[in-house]
Amino acid sequence: MYVVAGLGNPTKEYENTRHNVGFSVIDRLAQKHGIPLKEQKHKGLLGRGMIGEKKVILVKPLTYMNLSGECIREVLEYYKVDSPEHLIVICDDINLEPGRIRIRKKGSAGGHNGLKNIIAHLGSDVFVRIRVGIGEKPAGYDLADYVLGHFAGAEKERMEDAQTDACSAVETLLLEGADAAMNRFNRREKKEGSRSAAECEEK
């Protein structure tokens, strides 16, 4: 059993905002694989189904971003998912250019409050995360206003592609493993003579 959780904020006003990229990816996965998101429990919206031959639980925490760990901890405990490789978390990242994907098997929260809360509730930073770049806030912008804003123009098209890539990354993680996914989707980070993406695991 795998838990795939996308981070975001509930309610209409936050739909399709930069901070809700994780929710958007979960919605795409649910639609693509015919997994209805209709179970509201454990402080989240859940859907159970299959991706390939793997049993998955898709999760959208309804606790608001900064308390995402409450929902994810309850889901992991209830379904007895205790392997760190069986938790995949999808979130936005202002430190990556818009549309860029980065996969890691462990690491710090990197300033992301949702990841920070998950790490606090799990007591560990060892779980797979897919970061989807939304770009740095422009000079003079308030950070909260920026991440809660909507994509527009060319940025919106780029993010559509990024969400498709993130879905493919989840599928690769489930069917081929983390190292294969990292080498495939982190490939743009590599430079000539550098180590592989899997070898460059975040500390």
N, C-alpha and C positions, 0 to 999 in steps of 0.2 A: 504494500500500500504506500502510495506517495501522496504527500500534501503539497499542492501548488497554490501559493497564496500571492495575490496581487494587492499591493497597498494603495490606499486612497481614502477619500472622505465620502461618507454617504450623503444623501439628499441631492435633489435636482441641481442646486446652485453650483455644485462642484463637478458635475458631469463634464467629461472631456477637457478638464483643466490639465495643466502641466503636471501637477502633483498627483493626478489620478491616472497616470499612464498604466500603473499596475492593474487597476480595475479594468481599464480598456483591454488589456491583453487577456485577462481572465474571460471577459465577455467574448472575445474572438475565439479563444480556445473552446469555450462552451458551445458556441455556435458551430464551429468547424467539426467538433467531435460528437455533437448531439447530446451534450450533457446539460440537463436543465438545472439552472440555479434557482432552486425554489425552497430549499430547507433553511429556515431561519432559526439557528440555534448556536450555542457556544459563542454568543456575541458576534455572530457573523452570518453571511449568506453563503450557503454551501451547495455544491452539486457533486454527486458521485457518479462515476462512469469509468470508461476505458479509453486510454490513448494507446493505440497499438494493442499489445498484450499486457499492458500495465494498468492495474487498478489505481485510480486517482481520485482525490477529493480536491475539487477546486474551491478556493476560499476567498471571499471578499470581507475582511473584517469591517464590522459596523460600529466600531468603537471610536472612530475618528483616528486619523493617522498616528497621533502621538501616543495612543494606547493600543496599538496593533498587537503587541505582545500578549495582551490579555486573551484575545480571541485565539491566537495561534497556539498558545500553551494549552488552552482547554481542548482544542481540536486534537493536538498531538497526544495528550493524555487519554482522551476518550477513545481514540482509535488505536492506542498503543503503538504509535509510530515513534520509535526510539533511535533509529539510525539517522545521523545528521545528513547523510546523503539522500534521505527520503523526504527532506523538506527543501522546497525550492521557493524562494521569495523574489518577487518581481517589484521593482520600485524605480522611481525617477532619480536622476543624478544631475545636479547642476554643474558638476565638475567635468562632465563629458559633453562634447559638442552634440548638437541636436541630431538624433538619429543613430548615434553610435551605441553599440552594445558591448558590455563588458561582463563576463561571467567569472565569479570567484567561488571557491569552496569554503572560504573562511575569511576573517578579517574584521577590521574595526567598522564602526557605523559610518565613518567618513562624514560626520556632521548631520546625517539623516536621522531625524527624530523617530521615525517609524522603526528603522533598523535598531536604533539605540534601545528602544523599548522592548523589542523582541529579544535582543541580547540580554537585557536585564531580567526578563521573565524566564528565559531558558537557562541562564547562568553560563552561557557559552556563546562564542562567536563562530562556532564551527557548524555552518549550514550553507547550502548553496544559495547564492543570490545572483540574479540577473539585473544589472543596472542599465537603464535606458536613458541615454543622454538627452537632456532638455536644454543644455547650454547655460552659460553664466548669465546672471541678471545684468541688464544694461546699467551703465553708470547713472546714479541718481534714482534708481528704482528701489522701492522697498522690497525686501526679499519675499515677504508674505504675499504682497500684491503680485509679484512676478510669478511665483509658483502656483498661485491660485488663478492666474490668468489663462486665457485660451490661445491655442495655436492659430496662426493666420498665414495666408499666402503660401509661399514656397516652404515655409517651416511646417505648415500643416501637412503638405504632401510628403515631406521627408519623414514626418512622424508616423504617417500611415505605413510607410515602408518599414520603419523601425518596429512598429507593433507586429507586423507580419514576421519580421526577423525574430522578434522575441518569442513568438509562438513556435517558430521553427527551432529556436534554441531549446525551448522546453521539451519538444518532441525528441530532439537529439539527446538531451540529458537523460530522458527516460529510456530511450531505446539503445543508445550507444555509450552512455556514461559521461561523466563530467569532463574528463580529459579530452575526449573527442569533441565535445561541445566547445570547450575553451579554445582548442586549436583551430576550430572552424570559425567561431564568431569573434574571437579576440584577434584574429589574424591581422587586422589593420594596425594593431599596436606594435607588431613586430618590425624590427629594423634589421638590416643586413648584419649578420654575425651575432644576432641576439639569440637568447634561449627560446625554446618553445613557450607558448602561452601557458601550458600546463606547468612548465618548470618555473615560470615567473609568478608562482602563487603568492598572493598578497599575504604579508605577515601580520 
